Amino acid sequence: MHDVTAKWLSKIHAGAYRATRGRVGRSFVNNSMLLLTTRGRRSGRPHTVPLLYLRDDSRLVIIASWGGRDYPPHWYLNLIAHPEVLVQIEGNRFEATATQSTDEQRANWWPRIVQAYEGYAEYQTRTDRQIPVIFLDQV
């Protein structure tokens, strides 16, 4: 899928999710979805994307796969520059701080991530970059 198409579909998904408070778009490939809003690293403007997430007690886990492209998604670059983010899960919105996993944490989480969605294993074979795993902690 081309970047332009993926971004267009992401905007539609985020819009439907936001408008329905998650009744539409809250699940994809048998996994829960959230909306992540980051601040643009250059523009400073908010950018929202729908993402699959997993839970680790009170912590959320997201994956910066971008379908296995050789470069990371823009939202990932934004949260590296500005780790303070806004999360929406269904009708609940809250602020969170993003932290990239350590190599050990990623190694522990990767099997669970692939179990949740096998596509991530395929994505990792498409790129030489290590797909980042990020933790979101509610503020």
C-alpha positions in Angstrom: 0.0 0.0 0.0 1.3 3.4 -0.9 2.0 6.0 1.9 -0.7 8.4 0.5 -3.3 5.6 0.5 -2.3 4.5 4.0 -2.5 8.1 5.3 -5.9 8.6 3.7 -7.3 5.4 5.2 -5.8 6.3 8.6 -7.6 9.7 8.5 -10.9 8.0 7.7 -10.5 5.4 10.4 -9.5 8.1 13.0 -12.5 10.3 12.0 -15.0 7.5 12.3 -13.5 6.4 15.6 -13.5 9.9 17.1 -17.1 10.7 15.8 -18.5 7.5 17.3 -16.4 7.4 20.4 -14.9 4.2 19.3 -18.0 2.3 18.4 -16.7 2.3 14.8 -13.0 1.4 14.4 -12.3 0.1 17.9 -11.2 -3.3 16.7 -9.0 -4.5 13.8 -7.6 -8.0 13.1 -9.1 -9.1 16.4 -7.2 -6.5 18.4 -8.2 -3.3 20.1 -7.5 0.0 18.5 -6.8 3.4 20.1 -6.3 6.9 18.7 -2.8 8.4 19.4 -2.4 12.2 19.0 1.2 13.4 18.8 2.6 16.9 18.3 4.3 17.4 15.0 8.1 17.6 15.5 8.3 20.4 12.9 4.9 22.0 12.8 3.9 21.6 16.4 0.4 20.8 15.2 -1.6 17.7 16.5 -1.6 14.6 14.4 -3.9 11.6 15.1 -3.5 8.0 14.0 -5.4 4.8 14.9 -3.1 2.1 16.3 -3.4 -1.5 17.5 -2.5 -1.7 21.1 -1.8 -4.3 23.8 -2.0 -3.9 27.6 0.7 -4.4 30.2 -1.2 -3.8 33.5 -1.9 0.0 33.4 0.6 0.5 30.6 -0.3 0.4 26.9 2.0 -1.0 24.2 2.1 0.2 20.6 4.2 -0.8 17.7 5.8 1.5 15.1 5.8 -1.0 12.2 4.6 1.2 9.3 4.0 -2.1 7.5 7.7 -2.9 7.4 8.8 0.1 5.5 12.5 1.0 5.8 11.6 4.2 7.6 9.5 4.7 10.7 6.0 6.2 10.7 5.8 10.0 11.2 3.9 9.5 14.5 6.9 7.7 15.9 9.3 10.5 15.0 6.8 13.0 16.5 6.6 11.1 19.9 10.4 10.8 20.0 10.6 14.6 19.7 7.6 15.2 22.0 6.8 12.1 24.2 3.7 13.8 25.7 0.8 12.4 23.8 -3.0 12.2 23.9 -4.7 8.8 23.8 -8.3 7.9 23.1 -9.7 4.5 23.9 -13.3 4.4 22.8 -14.9 7.4 24.6 -12.1 7.9 27.1 -9.3 10.4 26.5 -6.2 10.9 28.6 -2.7 12.3 28.5 0.2 9.9 28.4 4.0 9.8 28.2 5.6 7.6 25.6 8.8 5.6 26.3 10.7 3.4 23.8 11.3 -0.1 25.1 14.8 -1.3 25.9 16.2 -4.1 23.8 15.4 -6.6 26.6 11.8 -5.3 27.0 11.3 -5.5 23.2 12.6 -9.1 23.2 10.2 -10.0 25.9 7.2 -8.3 24.2 7.9 -9.3 20.6 6.5 -12.9 20.8 3.3 -11.5 22.4 3.0 -8.8 19.8 3.3 -11.4 17.0 0.8 -13.6 18.7 -1.7 -10.7 18.8 -1.1 -10.0 15.1 1.0 -12.2 12.9 1.5 -9.5 10.4 4.1 -7.9 12.6 6.4 -10.9 12.0 6.1 -10.3 8.2 6.7 -6.6 8.6 9.9 -7.2 10.4 11.2 -9.4 7.6 10.6 -6.5 5.1 13.0 -4.1 6.8 16.5 -4.0 8.3 15.4 -1.5 11.0 14.2 -3.0 14.3 10.5 -2.2 14.6 10.1 -0.1 17.8 7.9 -1.1 20.7 6.6 1.9 22.7 5.0 2.1 26.1 2.4 4.6 27.0 2.0 5.6 30.6 -1.1 7.6 31.6 -0.1 10.9 33.3 
